[in-house]
Amino acid sequence: MGAIALTIALPAAAQEIAPPPAAAQQGEELVVDVTGGISAPMPIAIPFFPTPAVTSTAAGSTDSLGRQLAEIIATDLRNSGLFTPVAPAQLRTVAFPEVTAPAYDYWNGTGAQALVQGFIRANNDGTLTVGCYLYDALSRAELSRQGFVVPPADWRRAAHKCADTVYTRLTGEGPYFDTRVVYVSETGPKNRRIKRLAIMDQDGANHRFLTNGQSIVLTPRFAPNQQSIVYMSYADDKPTIYVYDLGSGRQRRVVSGASLAFAPRFSPDGRNILFSMAQNGNTDLYRVSASGGTPQRLTNSPGIDTGGSYSPDGSRIVFESDRGGTQQLYVMDADGSNQRRISFGNGRYGTPAWSPRGDLIAFTRIAGGFKIGIMNPSGGGEKILTDAWGDEGPSWAPNGRVITYLRSGRGSGAQVWSVDLTGVNARRIPTPLDGSDPSWGPVRP
């Protein structure tokens, strides 16, 4: 499955109905405080998107799609914890010409500070055009406009792209709604657990299985270009590293001849794969070309070194090791030099993941349970984000503000959850079966 290119500029045909942007970006800026989490979410109105002509498409009628587009945008923004969409009962019908001429008096009466309006139109070539406009409802100013041309099958992506436009304009943070999560789908009794690779949109939609469950799979991670996934598989009863090509569905072994190779992750440039390998009773970190070849050993200390994760510039690696007697976090240069411990709190630390922004490292802390936490790369500023009993295996959204992870409880199955950096806004991401080892992919092009 290749990348779908979206037109991230309002198409000419749509520009004909839109006046030039108002000069409202002057004066006081409408901004969301991203540090407050859901303590002070911004009220925002997102009425249903009208269509200039009701048309039947492969994805449904354009009037029905206009309603669903608005609902997905509202859900995305609500799930961020930073916005409170106006209740459906207060959403008035917006006529097509009103998209670029908002009824500010009405929307001010709903308490909305921001307003998202748009339209959907079927094109002669079978594609759909979705327009997305963001307004400051109080100062009556247009803040942003975007247009997206998509095949009918990708209409949901246009909604996520619109939500990303609103989110980035009002928060100053990077986008993350038009993304996917790869994870391990689990079913069956504990002694005969079936584990399959699965992929879905970040909101749980467009779910599909990638493998058939004949071999156990663990720890899938996206390649930076999103065209493949690296993971550990027990195929042929020998656990080792494989790469799954999303376009062809083919799988290939990357590491051969190892008795146990696991915990793989691509380098930021996609050229190498970092992984752990057990040899002669010792487990160390290795690096191998993404195309295969002879692995290069990076660590050489007694004990288990695993869970490696690159800094976004590829210059450093964070990993976990029990070389000092307990499971702790260490940082080293990418060539294996300058190894130093960074975790010194109570309990054990594992599964580190370096933030895409480079400023934080997420981890699992084990002390009377498993919890997700963050610290800076030098080990300071530690903060625990979750308080459930069994939260582990963090993976960052591409904007470095949200983390997905596995939640398991006493007597309950494995679930995929997410939490933001405030630790306030935690939510479950729906999966059809139990889910573990989630990994967040980059923003789609």
BADREN-135076 format. One record per residue (C-alpha): residue number from 0; x, y, z. Coordinates in nm, 4 decimals. Layout:
BEGIN
    n         u         v         w
  NUM         X         Y         Z
...
// end
This chain:
BEGIN
    n         u         v         w
    0    0.0000    0.0000    0.0000
    1    0.1757    0.3143   -0.1196
    2    0.1473    0.6670    0.0087
    3   -0.1473    0.8758   -0.1118
    4   -0.0518    1.2275   -0.2122
    5   -0.2896    1.4937   -0.0867
    6   -0.3172    1.8375   -0.2416
    7   -0.2355    2.0660    0.0503
    8   -0.3509    2.3862   -0.1125
    9   -0.7015    2.5052   -0.1885
   10   -0.7688    2.3980   -0.5487
   11   -0.8402    2.6706   -0.8042
   12   -1.2036    2.5705   -0.8397
   13   -1.2513    2.6115   -0.4676
   14   -1.0657    2.9406   -0.4566
   15   -1.3345    3.0922   -0.6776
   16   -1.5828    3.0716   -0.3912
   17   -1.3386    3.1993   -0.1285
   18   -1.2540    3.5642   -0.0644
   19   -0.8942    3.6585    0.0190
   20   -0.8029    3.5796    0.3811
   21   -0.9199    3.8496    0.6176
   22   -0.6533    4.0611    0.7841
   23   -0.7448    3.9169    1.1174
   24   -0.4243    3.7644    1.2032
   25   -0.3390    4.1128    1.3202
   26   -0.4075    4.1901    1.6820
   27   -0.4495    3.9355    1.9578
   28   -0.3756    3.5776    1.8568
   29   -0.6152    3.2932    1.9284
   30   -0.3901    3.0302    2.0899
   31   -0.4460    2.7083    2.2828
   32   -0.2400    2.6525    2.5982
   33   -0.0893    2.3075    2.5385
   34    0.0507    2.2836    2.8909
   35   -0.2891    2.2873    3.0601
   36   -0.4250    1.9702    2.9031
   37   -0.7977    1.9261    2.9465
   38   -0.8080    2.1720    3.2374
   39   -0.8841    2.4575    2.9962
   40   -0.9915    2.3194    2.6572
   41   -1.0895    2.5686    2.3879
   42   -1.4568    2.5702    2.2804
   43   -1.4693    2.5132    1.9041
   44   -1.7611    2.4822    1.6616
   45   -1.7422    2.2338    1.3732
   46   -2.0715    2.2299    1.1774
   47   -2.1367    1.9702    0.9102
   48   -1.9657    2.0352    0.5773
   49   -2.2126    2.1263    0.3001
   50   -2.1829    2.0182   -0.0611
   51   -2.2631    2.2306   -0.3695
   52   -2.4424    1.9333   -0.5246
   53   -2.5414    1.6065   -0.3598
   54   -2.3525    1.3409   -0.5518
   55   -2.3214    0.9658   -0.5096
   56   -1.9598    0.8464   -0.4791
   57   -1.7816    0.5206   -0.4067
   58   -1.7580    0.6328   -0.0428
   59   -2.1227    0.7421   -0.0126
   60   -2.3214    1.0543   -0.0933
   61   -2.1439    1.3859   -0.0502
   62   -2.4046    1.5146    0.1959
   63   -2.3495    1.2114    0.4218
   64   -1.9718    1.2469    0.3887
   65   -1.9967    1.6147    0.4869
   66   -2.1582    1.5139    0.8142
   67   -1.8972    1.2453    0.8817
   68   -1.6062    1.4759    0.7965
   69   -1.7142    1.7227    1.0648
   70   -1.7655    1.4433    1.3175
   71   -1.4158    1.3011    1.2608
   72   -1.2542    1.6457    1.2902
   73   -1.4448    1.7071    1.6131
   74   -1.3406    1.3673    1.7511
   75   -0.9744    1.4237    1.6647
   76   -0.9680    1.7625    1.8339
   77   -1.1633    1.6405    2.1373
   78   -0.9287    1.3430    2.1783
   79   -0.6307    1.5800    2.1932
   80   -0.7692    1.7057    2.5243
   81   -0.7210    2.0664    2.4116
   82   -1.0606    2.1367    2.2535
   83   -1.4276    2.1070    2.3460
   84   -1.6440    2.0846    2.0326
   85   -1.9811    2.2591    2.0506
   86   -2.2645    2.0115    2.1185
   87   -2.4409    1.8720    1.8093
   88   -2.7706    2.0322    1.9167
   89   -2.6086    2.3747    1.8704
   90   -2.4669    2.3035    1.5252
   91   -2.6773    2.4989    1.2777
   92   -2.6992    2.3968    0.9137
   93   -2.4403    2.5794    0.7048
   94   -2.5262    2.6526    0.3424
   95   -2.2500    2.6205    0.0830
   96   -2.2046    2.9991    0.0274
   97   -2.1771    3.0459    0.4064
   98   -1.8551    2.8425    0.4246
   99   -1.6524    3.1546    0.3446
  100   -1.8932    3.3988    0.5130
  101   -1.9534    3.2657    0.8651
  102   -2.2572    3.3621    1.0718
  103   -2.0410    3.4974    1.3514
  104   -2.3326    3.6313    1.5565
  105   -2.4748    3.2814    1.5873
  106   -2.1444    3.1076    1.6648
  107   -2.0531    3.3682    1.9265
  108   -2.3764    3.2757    2.1015
  109   -2.2628    2.9140    2.1348
  110   -1.9529    3.0161    2.3288
  111   -1.7202    2.8960    2.0531
  112   -1.3884    3.0770    2.0345
  113   -1.2859    2.9055    1.7094
  114   -1.4913    2.7910    1.4120
  115   -1.4117    2.5244    1.1518
  116   -1.6187    2.5283    0.8335
  117   -1.5676    2.3447    0.5088
  118   -1.7240    2.1769    0.2105
  119   -1.7014    1.8571    0.0081
  120   -1.7462    1.8324   -0.3676
  121   -1.7327    1.5399   -0.6102
  122   -1.5034    1.6042   -0.9074
  123   -1.5504    1.4845   -1.2660
  124   -1.2402    1.2650   -1.2432
  125   -1.3865    1.0657   -0.9525
  126   -1.1877    1.2382   -0.6783
  127   -1.3256    1.4452   -0.3913
  128   -1.2300    1.8002   -0.2984
  129   -1.2566    1.8889    0.0708
  130   -1.2148    2.2522    0.1766
  131   -1.1176    2.3375    0.5344
  132   -1.1399    2.6896    0.6828
  133   -1.0456    2.7983    1.0345
  134   -1.1873    3.1188    1.1817
  135   -1.1380    3.3159    1.5021
  136   -1.5012    3.3466    1.6071
  137   -1.4385    3.6365    1.8455
  138   -1.2325    3.8639    1.6228
  139   -1.4210    3.7399    1.3112
  140   -1.1027    3.6599    1.1251
  141   -0.9948    3.3827    0.8912
  142   -0.6890    3.2099    1.0345
  143   -0.6239    2.9329    0.7846
  144   -0.7543    2.7601    0.4738
  145   -0.6547    2.4313    0.3154
  146   -0.7895    2.2164    0.0352
  147   -0.7455    1.8426   -0.0092
  148   -0.8093    1.6316   -0.3188
  149   -0.8420    1.2620   -0.2391
  150   -0.9752    0.9411   -0.3893
  151   -1.3084    0.8447   -0.2308
  152   -1.1394    0.5642   -0.0364
  153   -0.9245    0.8213    0.1463
  154   -1.1904    1.0713    0.2472
  155   -1.1149    1.0115    0.6163
  156   -0.7587    1.1303    0.5553
  157   -0.8953    1.4668    0.4416
  158   -1.0760    1.4959    0.7770
  159   -0.7572    1.4119    0.9682
  160   -0.5577    1.6599    0.7563
  161   -0.8143    1.9306    0.8335
  162   -0.7951    1.8503    1.2051
  163   -0.4151    1.8672    1.1821
  164   -0.4403    2.2114    1.0181
  165   -0.6590    2.3392    1.3013
  166   -0.4466    2.1773    1.5718
  167   -0.1146    2.3126    1.4441
  168   -0.2500    2.6638    1.3777
  169   -0.4019    2.6999    1.7252
  170   -0.1420    2.5167    1.9356
  171    0.1850    2.5726    1.7518
  172    0.2496    2.1983    1.7858
  173    0.3180    1.9574    1.4999
  174    0.0412    1.7468    1.3416
  175   -0.0373    1.3872    1.4350
  176   -0.3938    1.2976    1.3318
  177   -0.3166    1.1729    0.9781
  178   -0.1021    0.8888    1.1076
  179   -0.1151    0.5138    1.1550
  180   -0.0310    0.2765    1.4385
  181    0.1122   -0.0711    1.3879
  182    0.0672   -0.3163    1.6749
  183    0.0365   -0.6836    1.7691
  184   -0.3191   -0.8155    1.7686
  185   -0.3671   -1.0935    2.0233
  186   -0.6326   -1.3602    2.0674
  187   -0.6701   -1.7056    2.2179
  188   -0.5767   -1.8648    2.5532
  189   -0.2526   -1.7665    2.7227
  190   -0.0805   -2.0966    2.6446
  191   -0.1776   -2.0789    2.2743
  192   -0.1798   -1.7075    2.2057
  193   -0.2161   -1.6041    1.8400
  194   -0.0236   -1.2843    1.7644
  195   -0.0583   -1.1044    1.4316
  196    0.0770   -0.7808    1.2932
  197   -0.2029   -0.5283    1.2452
  198   -0.2210   -0.1689    1.1264
  199   -0.4828    0.1018    1.1746
  200   -0.5335    0.4765    1.1668
  201   -0.4520    0.6537    1.4942
  202   -0.8241    0.6611    1.5794
  203   -0.8686    0.2862    1.5216
  204   -1.0298    0.3152    1.1764
  205   -0.9183    0.1351    0.8581
  206   -0.7964   -0.1618    1.0585
  207   -0.6380   -0.4553    0.8789
  208   -0.4226   -0.7569    0.9652
  209   -0.0827   -0.7931    0.7991
  210    0.0149   -1.1462    0.9032
  211   -0.1913   -1.4626    0.9457
  212   -0.0888   -1.5595    1.2980
  213    0.0955   -1.8778    1.2052
  214    0.4088   -1.7342    1.3683
  215    0.4292   -1.5214    1.6811
  216    0.5320   -1.1617    1.6099
  217    0.6526   -0.8946    1.8534
  218    0.7689   -0.5306    1.8680
  219    0.6779   -0.3938    1.5226
  220    0.8264   -0.0535    1.4320
  221    0.7682    0.1662    1.1258
  222    1.0435    0.2606    0.8843
  223    1.0809    0.6395    0.8546
  224    0.9425    0.6270    0.4989
  225    0.6402    0.4230    0.6194
  226    0.6871    0.1695    0.3390
  227    0.7947   -0.1149    0.5674
  228    0.7811   -0.2443    0.9233
  229    1.0592   -0.4165    1.1168
  230    0.9647   -0.6729    1.3820
  231    1.0665   -0.9923    1.5577
  232    0.9105   -1.3185    1.4404
  233    0.9265   -1.6804    1.5567
  234    0.9014   -1.8079    1.2001
  235    1.0887   -2.1385    1.1614
  236    1.0970   -2.1547    1.5436
  237    1.4011   -1.9270    1.5473
  238    1.3203   -1.5770    1.6808
  239    1.4898   -1.3206    1.4600
  240    1.4384   -0.9902    1.2771
  241    1.2154   -0.9528    0.9725
  242    1.1015   -0.6616    0.7557
  243    0.7465   -0.6499    0.6180
  244    0.6912   -0.4513    0.2977
  245    0.3539   -0.2747    0.3149
  246    0.3255   -0.2403   -0.0623
  247    0.3816   -0.6027   -0.1599
  248    0.3014   -0.7832    0.1639
  249    0.6313   -0.9710    0.1379
  250    0.8491   -1.0460    0.4401
  251    1.2245   -1.0954    0.4457
  252    1.4690   -1.1996    0.7132
  253    1.7299   -0.9361    0.8015
  254    1.9441   -1.1220    1.0540
  255    2.0511   -1.4794    0.9828
  256    2.2402   -1.7305    1.1941
  257    2.1408   -1.5793    1.5305
  258    1.9958   -1.7968    1.8045
  259    1.7929   -1.5004    1.9333
  260    1.7581   -1.1543    1.7772
  261    1.4886   -0.9154    1.8993
  262    1.3741   -0.5575    1.9805
  263    1.4471   -0.4027    1.6372
  264    1.4122   -0.0369    1.5425
  265    1.5070    0.1609    1.2312
  266    1.7621    0.4408    1.2434
  267    1.6159    0.7877    1.1689
  268    1.7473    0.7784    0.8113
  269    1.6097    0.4268    0.7557
  270    1.9462    0.2867    0.6465
  271    2.0154    0.0719    0.9513
  272    1.8299   -0.1422    1.2019
  273    1.9231   -0.1385    1.5699
  274    1.8464   -0.4621    1.7561
  275    1.9544   -0.6936    2.0363
  276    2.1166   -1.0323    1.9862
  277    2.2064   -1.3074    2.2311
  278    2.5418   -1.4682    2.1627
  279    2.7415   -1.6960    2.3928
  280    2.5263   -1.6192    2.6949
  281    2.5455   -1.2411    2.6570
  282    2.2919   -1.0007    2.5041
  283    2.4161   -0.6829    2.3378
  284    2.3026   -0.4126    2.0996
  285    2.3913   -0.4496    1.7331
  286    2.3432   -0.2493    1.4160
  287    2.2838   -0.3997    1.0712
  288    2.2090   -0.2532    0.7303
  289    1.8358   -0.2440    0.6552
  290    1.9106   -0.4539    0.3486
  291    2.0871   -0.7180    0.5586
  292    2.4507   -0.8100    0.6029
  293    2.6919   -0.8589    0.8905
  294    2.5768   -0.7001    1.2190
  295    2.8079   -0.4577    1.3998
  296    2.8285   -0.4968    1.7770
  297    2.7761   -0.1744    1.9742
  298    2.7843   -0.2870    2.3393
  299    2.9994   -0.5434    2.5158
  300    2.9165   -0.5637    2.8829
  301    2.8007   -0.8490    3.1071
  302    2.4231   -0.8742    3.1271
  303    2.1390   -0.7824    2.8934
  304    2.1536   -0.4693    2.6764
  305    1.8327   -0.4162    2.4789
  306    1.5516   -0.1760    2.3868
  307    1.7692    0.0610    2.1842
  308    1.6179    0.3817    2.0426
  309    1.7963    0.6484    1.8378
  310    1.7859    1.0208    1.9031
  311    1.6106    1.1951    1.6104
  312    1.9410    1.3152    1.4644
  313    2.0857    0.9630    1.4832
  314    2.3846    1.0703    1.6940
  315    2.2910    0.8911    2.0182
  316    2.1110    0.5804    2.1413
  317    1.9156    0.5231    2.4618
  318    1.8835    0.1631    2.5825
  319    1.8148   -0.0483    2.8885
  320    2.0690   -0.2669    3.0655
  321    2.0975   -0.4699    3.3839
  322    2.4783   -0.4439    3.3869
  323    2.4674   -0.2650    3.7232
  324    2.2486   -0.5289    3.8874
  325    1.9072   -0.3776    3.8066
  326    1.7289   -0.2817    3.4859
  327    1.8169    0.0843    3.4135
  328    1.8441    0.3321    3.1252
  329    2.1702    0.4254    2.9563
  330    2.2666    0.6648    2.6762
  331    2.5604    0.6226    2.4389
  332    2.6892    0.7676    2.1152
  333    2.5659    0.5929    1.8005
  334    2.8964    0.4074    1.7597
  335    2.8691    0.2584    2.1109
  336    3.1072    0.4985    2.2852
  337    3.0439    0.7179    2.5920
  338    2.7976    0.4839    2.7642
  339    2.6468    0.6382    3.0771
  340    2.3526    0.5652    3.3051
  341    2.0688    0.8222    3.3214
  342    1.7957    0.6626    3.5414
  343    1.8336    0.6831    3.9196
  344    1.4790    0.6819    4.0594
  345    1.3042    0.4131    4.2595
  346    1.2441    0.0832    4.0828
  347    1.3532   -0.0461    3.7434
  348    1.3402    0.1256    3.4036
  349    1.2874   -0.0221    3.0580
  350    1.1562    0.0155    2.6998
  351    1.2990    0.3645    2.6369
  352    1.1891    0.5656    2.3324
  353    1.3504    0.8928    2.2251
  354    1.1048    1.1721    2.1394
  355    1.0926    1.2874    1.7735
  356    1.1675    1.6365    1.9064
  357    1.4792    1.5123    2.0836
  358    1.3917    1.6773    2.4135
  359    1.2531    1.3800    2.6077
  360    1.2861    1.0059    2.6542
  361    0.9761    0.7997    2.7372
  362    1.0111    0.4793    2.9384
  363    0.8391    0.2168    3.1489
  364    0.9063    0.2378    3.5234
  365    0.8569   -0.0831    3.7189
  366    0.7923   -0.0219    4.0872
  367    0.4806   -0.1806    4.2330
  368    0.3372   -0.1942    3.8813
  369    0.4240   -0.0667    3.5361
  370    0.3844    0.3030    3.4519
  371    0.4736    0.5303    3.1609
  372    0.7106    0.8170    3.2349
  373    0.9317    1.0740    3.0661
  374    1.2687    1.2326    3.1451
  375    1.5154    1.4505    2.9599
  376    1.8129    1.2844    2.7860
  377    2.0431    1.3587    3.0784
  378    1.8064    1.1852    3.3216
  379    1.6544    1.4935    3.4853
  380    1.2952    1.6159    3.4946
  381    1.1446    1.2716    3.5478
  382    0.7630    1.2666    3.5371
  383    0.5234    0.9716    3.5572
  384    0.2289    1.0113    3.3179
  385    0.0042    0.7133    3.3966
  386   -0.1239    0.5556    3.7155
  387   -0.2744    0.2235    3.6052
  388   -0.1264   -0.1088    3.7142
  389    0.0152   -0.2358    3.3845
  390    0.1231    0.0396    3.1409
  391    0.4358   -0.0268    2.9333
  392    0.6080    0.0031    2.5963
  393    0.5746    0.3741    2.5029
  394    0.5891    0.4958    2.1425
  395    0.5781    0.8617    2.0409
  396    0.3374    1.0383    1.8074
  397    0.5350    1.2267    1.5399
  398    0.4793    1.5642    1.7082
  399    0.6440    1.4482    2.0331
  400    0.3442    1.5455    2.2450
  401    0.1424    1.2213    2.2665
  402    0.2506    0.8662    2.3539
  403    0.0840    0.5339    2.2743
  404    0.1443    0.2298    2.4937
  405    0.0179   -0.1098    2.6089
  406   -0.2193   -0.1258    2.9050
  407   -0.2905   -0.4581    3.0721
  408   -0.4732   -0.5089    3.3973
  409   -0.5293   -0.7876    3.6421
  410   -0.7761   -1.0185    3.4715
  411   -0.8177   -0.7972    3.1621
  412   -0.6696   -0.8275    2.8166
  413   -0.4076   -0.6136    2.6463
  414   -0.5246   -0.2737    2.5214
  415   -0.3746    0.0103    2.3188
  416   -0.3873    0.3468    2.4955
  417   -0.2472    0.6962    2.4495
  418   -0.1612    0.9810    2.6862
  419   -0.0297    1.3333    2.6350
  420    0.2605    1.4995    2.8129
  421    0.0355    1.6513    3.0779
  422   -0.0576    1.3007    3.1947
  423   -0.4171    1.4224    3.2155
  424   -0.5587    1.3154    2.8814
  425   -0.5401    0.9356    2.8582
  426   -0.7706    0.7384    2.6283
  427   -0.8097    0.3932    2.4829
  428   -0.7580    0.3423    2.1084
  429   -1.0148    0.0832    1.9981
  430   -0.8926   -0.2451    1.8481
  431   -1.1112   -0.5395    1.7413
  432   -0.9108   -0.7819    1.9586
  433   -0.6531   -0.7454    2.2341
  434   -0.3589   -0.5291    2.1294
  435    0.0027   -0.4930    2.2428
  436    0.3360   -0.3447    2.1286
  437    0.1852   -0.0350    1.9612
  438    0.4149    0.1826    1.7498
  439    0.3134    0.5226    1.6133
  440    0.4120    0.6001    1.2554
  441    0.5103    0.9345    1.1002
  442    0.2604    1.1813    0.9541
  443    0.1506    1.0538    0.6152
  444    0.2444    1.2581    0.3070
// end
